[in-house]
């Protein structure tokens, strides 16, 4: 634990920088980041995805694309972690070139710490390296109920396993190089299993310190190459005090990590059912933050308006931390594009495709002011 606390303390000597380093324009002053977080496309879906970037994102001046790659890449450092038929380096370079053309920054994402399983399916990392499992006693193949007896669905890797970081640093570095970027999104949402009583390394450890320690380890590794870490913000919110609960916030005490993590970690603050005003909480703590809607257009528009008002009505010291909006998509990219271009989507009351369309409409209105 002393090593973890030293890592957390040491990172504060490194200067921070805002994510959005863009020219001074009305659009960027009102909203520095217009982003989309989505799964990377399949090999067959690359062409439609590039068309979508050029025809939809670029005209609306999107400038950030968080691509959930996970193991959909032909890793050379750890080929055992490749999905079937993954994206190749040449596929990625095509995405990179189109994004460069339109000044869209890319942040590749791999889910680290949490989200190492989904219901009865253990994901690639723990399937290949079961020794990294924080809770090997929970058998995803033989749950008595769905998602599991706890009502949860996400395994975690053990952040204190001595061999975990050699593996994840290698694939992190490989993705950063492939996407030619200085941004990396590590996920880290919905971490329900941490400091498990049956883990030989984490048992009895403070959950907030464990979470903050892993954030610092990842952040420090990126900082060696002038990279910047992005994470989801839910584990840093007190689910009980706020009433937000255990999904969009923490009920297992990791929320105290907000005062332990480095201040240059970028927070993606997701709320889907209500426009919870927690972006202000992160900004007051000195963290850059973007609000992240999903499938409810009316919620997304309110979140957009809230973000603009917060930037306009805060002191300069606080306003600089309100960075913008990042729409999220949780279906695979190929399926999402089918929905996006389906005319019947416009008749829906809610969906991620419809929400993105509404945000694009709002952005284009703003650009005409």
Secondary structure, 3 states (H helix, E strand, C coil): CHHHHHHHHHHHHCCCCCCCCCCCCHHHHHCCEEEEEEECCCCCCHHHHHHHHHHHHCCCCCCEEEEECCCCECCCCCHHHCCCCCECHHHHHHHHHHHHHCCCEEEEEEEECCCCEECCEECHHHHHCHHHECCCCCCHHHCCCCCCCCCCCCCCECCCCCCHHHHHHHHHHHHHHHCCCCEEEEECCCCCCCCCCCCCCCCCCCHHHHHHHHHHHHHHHHHCCCCEEEEECHHHCEHHHHCCCCCCCECCCHHHHHHCCCCCCEEEEECCCCCCCCHHHHHHCCCCEEEECCCCHHHHHHHHHHHHHHHHHCCHHHHCCEEEEEEECCCCHHHHHHHHCCHHHHHCCCCHHHHHHHHHHHHHHHHCC
